[in-house]
Amino acid sequence: MIRRIATIATTVALFVAPLAGRGADLDVRGILNGCIGCSLADKDMHGADLHGISLVGTNMRRVNLDGAHLSDVRFTGVNLDDANLNNADLRDAKFVGTSLRGTTFARANLEGATFTGVSLGRTNIIDGNRRGLIRTCTGCNLSGVDLSSADLRSIHFVGSNLSDVKLANSDLRDAVLVGANLRDSDMSATQLSGANLVGANLSRATVHGASFGNVELCSRNHSYYNNASTGRDETVCANLRDVDLHGMNVSQALWCDSDRGEMDRKSCRPVTRVELVDVAHANLAGATAPN
């Protein structure tokens, strides 16, 4: 216990002053890797080499990690609100349950990085003018984020909270939005061709001018929504309740097997009017729909 207290005291002392400019013999990586729940708030760690470590419950609000080497770092339950991760090497980093509100990632390398259950808030991790900053965000909270005119082709937002998100004029072609919450979102003039919306909640979403060509709206739930209580596969569709489809063309919306290959449309067929009305809860008045 005494040794543990001494280690904690040493760790705290190390971070009283900024880390930038310390000698190369300082084993910052080793110290942080063994420190759970440390506070690095407001610290200057620009250019620090922390590759491969695991940060758990760390307070890193407003920390400066500009140009830092953070490849393979696992951020679990970390608070990175308003942190500077510009120019950082974040290849294969894992963000789990991390808060990224206001975090900046300008020119950061996020190749292979994954995000699970994170809160993005007003962060600029998704830049409408740049592609590839984030490709997978499973169970993420993006409620209220402005993604207007963003290039989100092939992005995976499985089970994510996108309620009240601004997606007007965005490119979501081939995106995977299975089980996503898009309630009250603005999807005006959004390109959705080839997107997977099985089980997504679009209730009260604005879709005027959006493209629904080859959008997967319904599926026989092999892997997404297996009914454990009955053991039966059931048809699951996107929820289009209270969505104004007047003037929209949903006649090319698809029903597909959920276990099909990503490029395999052989198992797909057009969604029927009955499925759209009874399962997707769609009001087809004024819409171009299947007979």
C-alpha angles and dihedrals in degrees: 000000000000090000090049091051090049091051092051091048091051091049093050091049092052092059099046088089127043114277097219114106098020119141121280090241091069106106097214092158093055094047095049093043090061097041117092118192095007121162117232095158114156093001122148106232099151112159093009118155107229099145118157099009128128119232115196125187091341121162105225100157112158091356115159109232096155108159093359122156103241103152114148091007115149114215108195119179090342123157107224097160112156091357122153110236095157115146090004122149102236099160111157092356116155122219112193121176089342126155111228102169109152093357115150123220103174110164091351118151106236097165108152094001116145131204123203124178094343127153113229103176110166095344117139094223088123108055117192091211097050130054128214103030090122127009104165126041110162117189091350125160111232097151111160095003117148108233096157114156091001123154102236100155113159092357117153115227097162112173092350126149107244097157115151090003118153107233099155112150091000123145110237098158111154090000118153110228098160110164092354120153107235096160113153091000122149107237096161112157090354117159107233103161110147094005121143112230098163109151093359117144110230094164110157091356117151109237103163109149094005119142115238097176111142091351112158104231102158137034142177095245106238097148110359104055111010110173103235094185097056101022088225128126111234134190111261123190138180113273108248096171113149091001112141104231094168108142092006124129111224096154091107095051112127140230108204140171106260093222094057120123115267092253097033113105095161091101092053130098134172116282111250124236089244092055092048092050102035102033105022092039090225123167101217097186107134093004129115102242140157117284 
